[in-house]
Amino acid sequence: MGLHDGRWLAEDRRVGRAGHADAAGVPPWARGARAVTVLTGAGISTDSGIPDFRGPQGLWTRNPGAEKLSTYQAYVSDPAVRRRSWQARREHPAWRAEPNRAHTALADLARSGLVTSVITQNIDGLHQKAGTPADRVLELHGTMFSVVCVSCGDRSPMAVALARVEAGEEDPACLRCGGILKSATVMFGQPLDPGVLARAGEAAAACDLFLAVGSTLTVEPAASLCGVAVAAGAALVIVNRDPTPYDPLAADVIRDPIGDAVPRIASQLQGAPHGDTAPGRP
């Protein structure tokens, strides 16, 4: 089964809307959870000053042409696109960004004793900066902190490449073979790293609770991890301002601001008993 099949297989395993919280305020989907997998999208980083892409004030909403900078074929075939991309990398707000309350809450959860995996669509490194152990973070779309040569595959720090741009190189080439350099991120038209994707699928299938935070859940195959989790018996909880295609499968859909909702969820999970079978599991 490919990840793209997960949503449809999950149709037979709908968890249904959440019931009432107990006297301590813990919702049913938090009680008994022993393994938590979190999928985070651009929405989790907006409170850190990094705009999302498709929201009302999103980068691509306000400037549709900017999406071209993230398209692989346009990047490798057009030097002008690469020059614009290098300037955009220099100015990326993630260089100055700090983790926000949601990042910190997930880092605390990862250190709490619950088995916690964070699968992120973001390239900003804020989960690791907040304190989530690097081996618990799966970066589906790569990282902005490295560059890779499209010809020889050599990887090196982004800071070194940007220093060359600062020194006057508009489109720095690979120092090993002269090939085209790009950020070590997954552009449109490129496949995800199969190893990272496989590990993400395993984390989704093994959890009791799958949290989807700040994602439109429209980019595949990442979004289908929700279906993989539900098909395996996990409860799905979606924290997002706007509706998503996976809302009908969710045990709970939370529209509260992410900076309020995620710390509350983390606190509920840490305060809940973990000895019983979680809701949704057979």
Secondary structure, 3 states (H helix, E strand, C coil): CCHHHHHHHHHHHCCCCCCCCCCCCCCHHHCCCCEEEEEECHHHHHHHCCCCCCCCCCHHHHCHHHHHHHEHHHHHHCHHHHHHHHHHHHCCHHHCCCCCHHHHHHHHHHCCCCEEEEEECCCCCHHHHHCCCHHHEEECCEEEEEEEECCCCCEEEHHHHHHHHHCCCCCCECCCCCCEEEEEECCECCCCCHHHHHHHHHHHHHCCEEEEECCCCCCCCHHHHHHHHHHCCCEEEEECCCCCCCHHHCCEEECCCHHHHHHHHHHHHHHCCCCCCCCCCC
